[in-house]
Amino acid sequence: MSRNSRRGRSARTALDCSDPDILFSPSPARIDRKLGPLCREVERTLAFALADARDPRLRDLTVIAVIPAPDASRLEIAVTTGPEGCAPDELLTALTLARGSLRAELARALQRKRTPEIAFVVVPHGGDA
């Protein structure tokens, strides 16, 4: 009698190793399970950080989406302006200048070994991401 069967565990089943992608790629469920909470936490943290930003142009921005691009090491943040917002190019420049302080806020909020890189996309008011 084997050790596993004595403990009431079933014997392991053999994996189909004909497709190496199955062995080395994470399952979509595992990706969604890990990236979903990360993106929500980044969205929440950046919403607070932008509301407290030194630059008054950034205070009216709303985070509408956080998208892994291509994975959790780099996140694309889509923001939108208010109805009387600044030009998207001007806001993108302001966001680029504030990127360091925003990543520092993320580093304080996230419990991760490495803080993700962030990139911004400014969506005009009433547009889609």
PAZAPA-4460 file (N, C-alpha, C; in steps of 0.05 Angstrom, whole numbers, plus 32768, in hexadecimal, padded with zeros to 4 digits):
% residues 129
    n_x    n_y    n_z   ca_x   ca_y   ca_z    c_x    c_y    c_z   seq   type   mol
   8011   7FE8   8000   8000   8000   8000   8012   8019   8000     1      M     A
   800B   802C   7FEF   801C   8044   7FED   8016   8058   8003     2      S     A
   8028   806A   8008   8025   807D   801D   800C   8090   8018     3      R     A
   8008   8098   7FFF   7FF1   80AA   7FF9   7FD7   809C   7FFD     4      N     A
   7FD5   8082   7FF6   7FBB   8075   7FF9   7FB5   806F   8016     5      S     A
   7FC9   806D   8027   7FC4   806A   8044   7FB7   8083   8050     6      R     A
   7FBE   809A   8046   7FB3   80B3   8050   7F99   80BA   8043     7      R     A
   7F8F   80AA   8032   7F76   80AF   8025   7F78   80C1   800D     8      G     A
   7F90   80C6   8003   7F93   80D7   7FEB   7F94   80C5   7FD3     9      R     A
   7F89   80CF   7FBE   7F8A   80C0   7FA5   7FA5   80C3   7F98    10      S     A
   7FAC   80B0   7F88   7FC5   80B1   7F7A   7FC4   80C8   7F65    11      A     A
   7FDB   80D4   7F60   7FDC   80EA   7F4C   7FD5   80DF   7F31    12      R     A
   7FC8   80F0   7F21   7FC2   80E9   7F06   7FD8   80F4   7EF4    13      T     A
   7FDE   80E7   7EDF   7FF3   80F0   7ECC   7FE9   8108   7EBC    14      A     A
   7FFB   811B   7EB8   7FF5   8133   7EA8   7FFA   812D   7E8B    15      L     A
   7FEA   8139   7E7A   7FEF   8137   7E5D   8005   814B   7E56    16      D     A
   801D   8141   7E51   8034   8152   7E4C   8039   8157   7E2E    17      C     A
   8025   8152   7E1E   8029   8155   7E01   802A   8173   7DFA    18      S     A
   801D   8184   7E09   801D   81A1   7E04   802C   81AF   7E1A    19      D     A
   8045   81B9   7E15   8055   81C6   7E2A   8049   81DF   7E34    20      P     A
   8037   81ED   7E25   802B   8205   7E2F   8019   8200   7E47    21      D     A
   800E   81E8   7E48   7FFD   81E1   7E5F   800D   81E0   7E79    22      I     A
   8026   81D7   7E76   8037   81D4   7E8E   8042   81EE   7E98    23      L     A
   8049   8200   7E86   8058   8218   7E8E   8048   8231   7E8E    24      F     A
   8030   8232   7E84   8020   824B   7E85   800C   824A   7E9B    25      S     A
   8009   8260   7EAA   7FF5   8260   7EBF   7FD9   825F   7EB3    26      P     A
   7FC7   8253   7EC2   7FAB   8251   7EB8   7F9E   826D   7EB9    27      S     A
   7F8A   8272   7EA7   7F7C   828C   7EA8   7F6E   8291   7EC3    28      P     A
   7F65   827C   7ED0   7F58   8280   7EEA   7F6C   828A   7EFE    29      A     A
   7F84   827F   7EFD   7F99   8287   7F10   7FA1   82A4   7F0A    30      R     A
   7FA3   82AB   7EF1   7FAA   82C7   7EEA   7F95   82DA   7EF4    31      I     A
   7F7C   82D4   7EEF   7F66   82E6   7EF7   7F65   82E7   7F16    32      D     A
   7F6A   82D2   7F23   7F68   82D1   7F40   7F7D   82E3   7F4D    33      R     A
   7F94   82E4   7F40   7FAA   82F5   7F4B   7FAA   8311   7F41    34      K     A
   7FA4   8315   7F28   7FA5   8330   7F1C   7F8D   8341   7F24    35      L     A
   7F76   8335   7F27   7F5E   8344   7F2E   7F61   8355   7F47    36      G     A
   7F68   8348   7F5D   7F6C   8358   7F76   7F82   836C   7F74    37      P     A
   7F98   8366   7F66   7FAD   8379   7F62   7FA4   8392   7F53    38      L     A
   7F95   838E   7F3D   7F8B   83A5   7F2E   7F78   83B5   7F3E    39      C     A
   7F67   83A8   7F4E   7F54   83B8   7F5E   7F62   83C8   7F73    40      R     A
   7F77   83BC   7F7F   7F87   83CB   7F94   7F96   83E2   7F87    41      E     A
   7FA1   83DE   7F70   7FAF   83F4   7F62   7F9B   840A   7F5B    42      V     A
   7F84   8403   7F51   7F6F   8417   7F4A   7F68   8427   7F63    43      E     A
   7F63   841A   7F79   7F5B   8427   7F92   7F72   843A   7F9C    44      R     A
   7F8A   8430   7F9C   7FA1   843F   7FA6   7FA6   8458   7F94    45      T     A
   7FA5   8454   7F7A   7FAA   846B   7F68   7F93   847F   7F69    46      L     A
   7F7B   8476   7F6E   7F65   8489   7F71   7F6A   849C   7F88    47      A     A
   7F73   8491   7F9F   7F79   84A2   7FB6   7F92   84B3   7FB1    48      F     A
   7FA6   84A7   7FA4   7FBF   84B6   7F9F   7FBA   84CD   7F8C    49      A     A
   7FAA   84C9   7F78   7FA4   84DF   7F65   7F94   84F5   7F72    50      L     A
   7F82   84ED   7F84   7F71   8501   7F92   7F83   8513   7FA4    51      A     A
   7F99   8508   7FAE   7FAB   8518   7FBF   7FC4   8522   7FB0    52      D     A
   7FC4   8521   7F96   7FDB   8529   7F86   7FE1   8547   7F8A    53      A     A
   7FFB   854D   7F88   8003   856A   7F89   7FFA   857A   7F71    54      R     A
   7FFA   856D   7F5A   7FF1   857A   7F42   7FD3   857B   7F41    55      D     A
   7FC7   8593   7F41   7FAA   8595   7F41   7F9C   8589   7F28    56      P     A
   7FAB   8586   7F12   7F9F   857A   7EFA   7F99   855C   7EFF    57      R     A
   7FA9   854F   7F10   7FA6   8533   7F15   7F8F   852C   7F29    58      L     A
   7F87   8540   7F38   7F73   853B   7F4D   7F57   8534   7F42    59      R     A
   7F51   853D   7F29   7F37   8538   7F1E   7F36   851E   7F0D    60      D     A
   7F4D   8510   7F0B   7F4D   84F8   7EFB   7F3F   84E1   7F09    61      L     A
   7F33   84D0   7EF9   7F26   84B8   7F04   7F33   849F   7EF7    62      T     A
   7F3B   848C   7F07   7F46   8473   7EFD   7F2F   8462   7EF4    63      V     A
   7F2E   845B   7EDA   7F18   844B   7ED0   7F1F   842E   7ECA    64      I     A
   7F39   8429   7EC8   7F42   840D   7EC3   7F5F   8409   7EC9    65      A     A
   7F66   83F2   7ED4   7F82   83E9   7ED7   7F84   83CF   7EC9    66      V     A
   7F96   83CE   7EB5   7F98   83B7   7EA3   7FB5   83AD   7EA4    67      I     A
   7FB9   8393   7EAA   7FD4   8388   7EA8   7FDE   8389   7E8B    68      P     A
   7FF6   8393   7E87   8001   8396   7E6C   801E   838F   7E6B    69      A     A
   8026   8377   7E66   8018   835E   7E60   8012   834E   7E79    70      P     A
   801E   8355   7E90   8019   8346   7EA8   801A   8359   7EC0    71      D     A
   801D   834E   7ED8   801C   835E   7EF0   8035   8370   7EF4    72      A     A
   804A   836B   7EE4   8062   837C   7EE7   805E   8398   7EDA    73      S     A
   804A   839B   7EC9   8045   83B5   7EBC   8027   83B8   7EBA    74      R     A
   801D   83CE   7EC4   8000   83D3   7EC4   7FFA   83EC   7EB4    75      L     A
   7FE5   83EB   7EA5   7FDC   8402   7E95   7FC4   840D   7EA4    76      E     A
   7FC5   8427   7EAB   7FB0   8434   7EB9   7FA2   8447   7EA7    77      I     A
   7F88   8443   7EA4   7F77   8455   7E94   7F69   8468   7EA6    78      A     A
   7F6D   8482   7EA1   7F60   8497   7EB1   7F4F   84A8   7E9E    79      V     A
   7F3B   84B5   7EAA   7F2A   84C7   7E9B   7F29   84E2   7EA9    80      T     A
   7F24   84F6   7E9A   7F22   8511   7EA5   7F05   8518   7EAB    81      T     A
   7F02   852E   7EBA   7EE7   8538   7EBF   7EDD   8546   7EA6    82      G     A
   7EC4   8550   7EA7   7EB8   855D   7E8F   7EC8   8575   7E85    83      P     A
   7ED5   8584   7E97   7EE4   859B   7E8F   7F02   8595   7E94    84      E     A
   7F0C   857E   7E8B   7F27   8576   7E91   7F3B   8583   7E7E    85      G     A
   7F54   857F   7E85   7F6B   8588   7E75   7F6D   8577   7E5B    86      C     A
   7F7F   8580   7E4A   7F85   8571   7E32   7F92   8556   7E3A    87      A     A
   7F8C   8540   7E2C   7F97   8526   7E33   7FB6   8526   7E32    88      P     A
   7FC2   8534   7E1F   7FDF   8535   7E1D   7FEB   8542   7E36    89      D     A
   7FDE   8558   7E3F   7FE8   8566   7E57   7FE6   8554   7E70    90      E     A
   7FD0   8545   7E72   7FCC   8533   7E88   7FE0   851C   7E88    91      L     A
   7FE5   8512   7E70   7FF8   84FC   7E6D   8014   8505   7E76    92      L     A
   801B   851D   7E6F   8035   8528   7E78   8036   852B   7E97    93      T     A
   8020   8535   7EA3   801E   8538   7EC0   801F   851C   7ECD    94      A     A
   8012   8508   7EC2   8013   84ED   7ECD   802F   84E1   7ECB    95      L     A
   803C   84E6   7EB5   8057   84DC   7EB2   806A   84E8   7EC7    96      T     A
   8067   8502   7ECC   8077   850F   7EE1   8071   8505   7EFD    97      L     A
   8058   84FD   7F02   8050   84F3   7F1C   8053   84D5   7F1F    98      A     A
   805D   84C7   7F0B   805E   84AA   7F0B   806E   84A0   7F23    99      R     A
   8084   84AC   7F29   8095   84A3   7F3F   8087   84A3   7F5A   100      G     A
   8079   84BA   7F5F   806B   84BB   7F79   8053   84A8   7F7A   101      S     A
   8046   84A4   7F63   8030   8492   7F62   8039   8475   7F66   102      L     A
   8050   846E   7F5B   805B   8453   7F5F   8063   844F   7F7C   103      R     A
   806D   8465   7F89   8074   8463   7FA5   805C   845E   7FB6   104      A     A
   8045   846A   7FAF   802C   8465   7FBD   8024   8448   7FB9   105      E     A
   8027   843E   7FA1   8021   8422   7F9B   8032   840F   7FAC   106      L     A
   804C   8416   7FAD   805F   8405   7FBD   8057   8403   7FDA   107      A     A
   804D   841A   7FE5   8044   8419   8001   802A   8409   8004   108      R     A
   8019   8409   7FF1   7FFF   83FC   7FF3   8000   83DE   7FEC   109      A     A
   8010   83D7   7FD9   8010   83BB   7FD0   8024   83AA   7FE0   110      L     A
   801C   8392   7FE5   802E   837F   7FF2   803B   836D   7FDE   111      Q     A
   804D   8379   7FCE   805B   836A   7FB9   8079   836F   7FBB   112      R     A
   8087   835C   7FB0   80A4   835E   7FB0   80AD   8375   7F9E   113      K     A
   80A0   8378   7F87   80A7   838D   7F73   808E   839D   7F6D   114      R     A
   8091   83B7   7F6C   807B   83C9   7F65   8078   83C9   7F46   115      T     A
   8060   83C5   7F3C   805D   83C4   7F1E   8064   83DF   7F12   116      P     A
   806E   83DE   7EF9   8071   83F6   7EE9   8055   83FF   7EE2   117      E     A
   8051   8419   7EDE   8037   8423   7ED7   8039   8435   7EBF   118      I     A
   8025   8433   7EAE   8022   8444   7E96   8006   844F   7E96   119      A     A
   8003   8467   7E8C   7FE9   8474   7E8C   7FDD   8478   7E70   120      F     A
   7FC3   8476   7E6F   7FB4   847D   7E57   7F9E   8490   7E60   121      V     A
   7F9D   84A7   7E53   7F88   84BB   7E5A   7F71   84B9   7E46   122      V     A
   7F5A   84B3   7E50   7F42   84B0   7E40   7F31   84CA   7E44   123      V     A
   7F2B   84D8   7E2F   7F1B   84F1   7E32   7F00   84EA   7E3E   124      P     A
   7EF5   84FE   7E4C   7EDB   84FA   7E59   7EC6   84F0   7E45   125      H     A
   7EB7   84DB   7E4D   7EA3   84D0   7E3B   7EAD   84BB   7E28   126      G     A
   7EC7   84B6   7E27   7ED3   84A2   7E15   7ED5   8487   7E22   127      G     A
   7EDD   8472   7E13   7EE1   8457   7E1D   7EFF   8451   7E1F   128      D     A
   7F05   843E   7E31   7F21   8435   7E34   7F27   8421   7E1E   129      A     A
***
